[in-house]
Amino acid sequence: GCKLPAVPPDMAKLKALMGIFFLSCGMVEFGAQLYDCANLEYFRITAPAFRSIPDGIERLHKLRAFGFENHNVAELPEGVFLLPALEKLCWDKAPAPYKAKLKRKYKGLKIVKNWYD
């Protein structure tokens, strides 16, 4: 896997980027600069070391699938409830009450444990 401590700051310049996959990365900081990638539709990260996701995710209006696996993130920022295109959330440790809240907000949202489910 990759050994990135954080999202490279220059990623914010990739305005046409549609998908990001950081696999087994050990990343310690999420990096809100990803929110500047306005065309991002697919974002997946596995085995990060960070414990929270910064506010601002609602800026990713086109985000259809958001996934993180093997992590220590306890909850998502409220902006997740403002993603109009969200169809799939891969969150292997999603607490049951949080899942219910998401399902009420997004009719038909698939909340899965594995990206390929």
PETAHU-V434517 format. One record per pair of residues at least 6 apart in sequence whose C-alpha atoms are under 8 Angstrom apart, sorted by the first residue. I is the first residue (numbers start at 1). J is the second residue. Records with the same first field share a line. If there is no record, write none. Layout:
BEGIN
I: J, J
END
This chain:
BEGIN
1: 23, 24, 25
2: 22, 23, 24, 25, 26
3: 24, 25, 26, 27
4: 25, 26, 27
5: 26, 27, 28, 29
6: 27, 28, 29, 30, 31
7: 27, 29, 30, 31, 33, 34
8: 31
9: 31, 33
11: 33, 34, 37
12: 33, 34, 35, 36, 37
13: 36, 37
14: 37
15: 36, 37, 38, 39
16: 37, 38, 39, 40
17: 37, 38, 39, 40
18: 37, 39, 40, 41, 42
19: 40, 41, 42, 43
20: 40, 42, 43, 44
21: 42, 43, 44, 45
22: 44, 45, 46
23: 44, 45, 46, 47
24: 45, 46, 47, 48
25: 45, 46, 47, 48
26: 46, 47, 48, 49
27: 47, 48, 49, 50
28: 48, 49, 50
29: 49, 50
30: 50, 52, 53, 54
31: 54
32: 54, 55, 56, 57
35: 56, 57, 59, 60
36: 59, 60
37: 60
38: 59, 60, 61, 62
39: 60, 61, 62, 63
40: 60, 62, 63
41: 60, 62, 63, 64, 65
42: 63, 64, 65, 66
43: 63, 65, 66, 67
44: 65, 66, 67, 68, 115
45: 67, 68, 69
46: 68, 69, 70, 71
47: 68, 69, 70, 71
48: 70, 71, 72
49: 71, 72
50: 71, 72, 73
51: 71, 72, 73, 74
52: 73, 74, 75, 76
53: 73, 76, 77
54: 77
55: 77, 78, 79
56: 77, 79
57: 77, 79, 80, 83
58: 79, 80, 81, 82, 83
59: 83
60: 83
61: 83, 84, 85
62: 83, 84, 85, 86
63: 83, 84, 85, 86
64: 85, 86, 87, 88
65: 86, 87, 88, 89, 90
66: 86, 88, 89, 90
67: 89, 90, 91, 115
68: 90, 91, 92
69: 90, 91, 92, 93, 113, 114
70: 92
74: 93, 94, 95
75: 94, 98
81: 102, 105
86: 106, 109
87: 106, 108, 109, 110
88: 109, 110, 111, 112
89: 109, 110, 111, 112
90: 111, 112, 113, 114, 115
91: 111, 112, 113, 114
92: 112, 113, 114
93: 113
99: 111
102: 109
103: 109
END
